[in-house]
Amino acid sequence: MKQTLSRRDFVGAGFLAALSAAGAALFKTPLAQAAGETHHLTAENPGMQNMPEPQGEVDHLHNGFNPSGTLYDFDYGRLSRLASGQPLREYQVIATDHTIEIMPGIEFPAWAYNGRIPGPTLRCTEGDRLRIKFINASTHPHSMHFHGIHPAEMDGVPGAGPGLIPSGSSFTYEFDAYPFGLHLYHCHAFPLARHIAKGLYGAFIIDPQPLRPAVEQEMVMVMHGFDVDFDNHNDFYAVNGIPFHYQKHPIPLRVGEQVRLYLVNILEYDLLNSFHLHANFFHYYPTGTRLEPSEYTDTILQTQAQRGILEFAFQQPGMYMFHAHNTEFAELGWTGAFEVLPREASRV
């Protein structure tokens, strides 16, 4: 039987107390242990104690995506050249109605690009000509609105160009990729908050020419939420689709490994979101439109559609948390960890 739990079931008089009332079976760590013991961690893995973990796994196969793969999944499109010699990249994006299990036993009737939340991370190089064929296989009119510079008729909003694309129809967006940086795309149908909150969004990376210096790991994280009872308040928070995923499946790194993290906030119904990295600092490049960082910090704040690039490396092995520094968001799913292994160790 599917559960219909909302944020009020999880917070109320306090996170752990509400968990007990909502059903401790969601978590594999007994509540008494979650409140005081550190049985599953050692001194070599500080910072992850006292965090309950959801019981079981969502059905990734049914969902059609796994956040552990989404991290590294960049869609460079099909590359060819125009007669002028300009690089041409072609993509296909399909909007569908797609039910997703966001927590064990809790399903969400999403709208999704290419059957996943977030949609594919589209990646190209500054100056490329882009052709994105959008097919609306959903039961509602949708569009694709890209952040960046492009003609008005390619803006994906009502009243400009084709406007909204009806169910069963398609449209090809075409424009040149400018400016370089980290951007995003989302549906621009009204009510806009609902179309975004149900899952129609994704990251859009335009690499500079020449490219940024090479790093050993690149990954993308899209921060968002789920309003499961449709009262315009989020009940769960997540990165790349599934609450608590990177807590249950820490992201493997190695000591000294240079990481470039593309971070996008598309959270609806809350004004601000944040990213905090434990026991380390990162260089931050807002929007990624400059090649010099703006600050060196361990916490950044983003409102909806803000984004930025983080670069960092860990110098000692261990388990290191990352999460929203809004405690409610972290306790309702927006939390994870990097598992940093010795340099010579394998990630597998």
Backbone hydrogen bonds, N-H to C=O, Kabsch-Sander energy under -0.5 kcal/mol:
donor,donor_aa,acceptor,acceptor_aa,energy
3,Q,105,G,-2.0
9,D,6,S,-1.2
10,F,6,S,-0.8
10,F,7,R,-1.0
11,V,7,R,-2.4
14,G,11,V,-2.9
18,A,14,G,-2.8
19,L,15,F,-2.1
20,S,16,L,-1.9
21,A,17,A,-1.8
22,A,18,A,-2.7
23,G,19,L,-1.7
26,L,23,G,-1.7
27,F,24,A,-2.0
28,K,53,E,-1.7
29,T,53,E,-0.6
34,A,30,P,-2.8
35,A,31,L,-2.1
36,G,32,A,-0.8
36,G,33,Q,-0.8
37,E,33,Q,-2.4
41,L,38,T,-1.5
45,N,42,T,-1.8
48,M,45,N,-0.6
50,N,37,E,-0.6
51,M,48,M,-0.9
55,Q,26,L,-8.7
60,H,58,V,-1.4
63,N,59,D,-2.6
64,G,60,H,-2.1
65,F,60,H,-0.9
69,G,66,N,-1.9
70,T,66,N,-1.9
71,L,67,P,-1.5
72,Y,69,G,-1.2
73,D,69,G,-0.5
73,D,70,T,-1.0
74,F,72,Y,-1.1
75,D,121,T,-3.3
76,Y,74,F,-0.8
78,R,90,E,-2.5
79,L,77,G,-0.6
80,S,88,L,-2.4
82,L,86,Q,-2.8
85,G,82,L,-2.0
88,L,80,S,-3.0
89,R,129,R,-2.9
90,E,78,R,-1.7
91,Y,131,R,-2.7
93,V,133,K,-2.7
95,A,135,I,-2.5
96,T,112,A,-2.3
98,H,96,T,-0.5
98,H,110,A,-2.7
100,I,108,F,-2.7
102,I,100,I,-0.9
102,I,106,I,-1.8
103,M,106,I,-1.3
106,I,103,M,-2.9
107,E,105,G,-0.6
108,F,100,I,-2.8
110,A,98,H,-1.4
110,A,108,F,-1.7
111,W,198,K,-2.2
112,A,96,T,-2.4
113,Y,116,R,-0.8
113,Y,199,G,-0.5
114,N,94,I,-3.4
114,N,112,A,-0.6
116,R,113,Y,-1.3
119,G,201,Y,-3.6
121,T,73,D,-0.7
122,L,120,P,-1.0
122,L,203,A,-1.8
123,R,75,D,-2.8
124,C,205,I,-2.0
126,E,207,D,-3.2
127,G,177,A,-2.5
128,D,125,T,-2.5
129,R,87,P,-3.1
130,L,128,D,-0.5
130,L,175,F,-3.2
131,R,89,R,-2.5
132,I,173,Y,-2.9
133,K,91,Y,-2.6
133,K,131,R,-0.6
134,F,132,I,-0.7
134,F,171,F,-3.3
135,I,93,V,-2.6
135,I,133,K,-0.6
136,N,134,F,-0.5
136,N,169,S,-2.8
137,A,95,A,-1.9
137,A,135,I,-1.0
142,H,165,I,-1.8
145,H,186,H,-3.0
146,F,144,M,-0.5
147,H,184,L,-2.7
149,I,178,Y,-2.3
154,M,151,P,-1.7
155,D,152,A,-1.9
160,A,157,V,-1.7
163,G,160,A,-2.0
165,I,142,H,-3.3
168,G,136,N,-3.1
169,S,166,P,-1.9
171,F,134,F,-2.3
173,Y,132,I,-2.5
173,Y,171,F,-0.6
175,F,130,L,-1.6
177,A,128,D,-2.6
178,Y,176,D,-0.9
181,G,206,I,-2.7
182,L,287,T,-2.6
183,H,181,G,-0.6
183,H,204,F,-3.3
185,Y,202,G,-2.4
186,H,145,H,-1.8
187,C,200,L,-1.7
195,H,191,P,-1.9
196,I,192,L,-2.3
197,A,193,A,-2.9
198,K,194,R,-1.9
199,G,196,I,-2.2
200,L,195,H,-1.4
201,Y,199,G,-1.6
202,G,185,Y,-2.0
204,F,183,H,-2.0
205,I,122,L,-2.9
206,I,181,G,-2.9
207,D,124,C,-2.9
207,D,205,I,-0.6
216,E,258,Q,-0.9
217,Q,258,Q,-1.8
219,M,260,R,-2.1
220,V,71,L,-2.0
221,M,262,Y,-3.0
223,M,221,M,-0.6
223,M,264,V,-3.4
224,H,238,A,-2.4
226,F,236,F,-2.7
228,V,226,F,-0.8
230,F,227,D,-0.8
235,D,226,F,-3.4
236,F,226,F,-1.6
237,Y,332,L,-2.3
238,A,224,H,-2.6
240,N,222,V,-2.3
242,I,239,V,-0.7
244,F,333,G,-2.8
245,H,242,I,-1.7
247,Q,244,F,-1.0
247,Q,335,T,-0.5
248,K,244,F,-2.2
249,H,245,H,-2.4
251,I,337,A,-2.7
253,L,339,E,-2.4
255,V,341,L,-2.4
256,G,314,F,-3.7
257,E,254,R,-2.3
259,V,312,F,-2.9
260,R,217,Q,-2.6
261,L,259,V,-0.5
261,L,310,L,-3.3
262,Y,219,M,-3.0
262,Y,260,R,-0.5
263,L,261,L,-0.7
263,L,308,G,-2.6
264,V,221,M,-2.5
265,N,306,Q,-2.2
266,I,223,M,-2.6
266,I,264,V,-0.6
273,N,302,Q,-2.6
275,F,300,I,-2.0
276,H,323,H,-2.3
277,L,298,D,-2.6
278,H,321,M,-2.5
280,N,277,L,-0.7
282,F,297,T,-3.4
283,H,311,E,-2.6
284,Y,295,E,-2.4
285,Y,309,I,-2.6
287,T,307,R,-2.6
288,G,285,Y,-1.0
289,T,286,P,-1.1
294,S,284,Y,-3.2
295,E,284,Y,-0.9
297,T,282,F,-2.3
300,I,275,F,-2.0
302,Q,273,N,-2.8
304,Q,271,L,-0.7
305,A,265,N,-3.3
306,Q,303,T,-2.2
308,G,263,L,-2.3
309,I,285,Y,-2.1
310,L,261,L,-2.8
311,E,283,H,-2.0
312,F,259,V,-1.7
318,G,340,V,-2.3
320,Y,318,G,-0.6
320,Y,338,F,-2.8
322,F,336,G,-2.0
323,H,276,H,-1.7
324,A,334,W,-1.7
327,T,325,H,-0.8
330,A,326,N,-1.9
331,E,327,T,-2.7
332,L,328,E,-1.2
333,G,330,A,-1.4
334,W,329,F,-2.5
335,T,333,G,-1.8
336,G,322,F,-2.5
337,A,246,Y,-1.3
338,F,320,Y,-3.1
339,E,251,I,-2.2
339,E,337,A,-0.5
340,V,318,G,-3.1
340,V,338,F,-0.8
341,L,253,L,-2.8
341,L,339,E,-0.6
345,A,342,P,-1.8
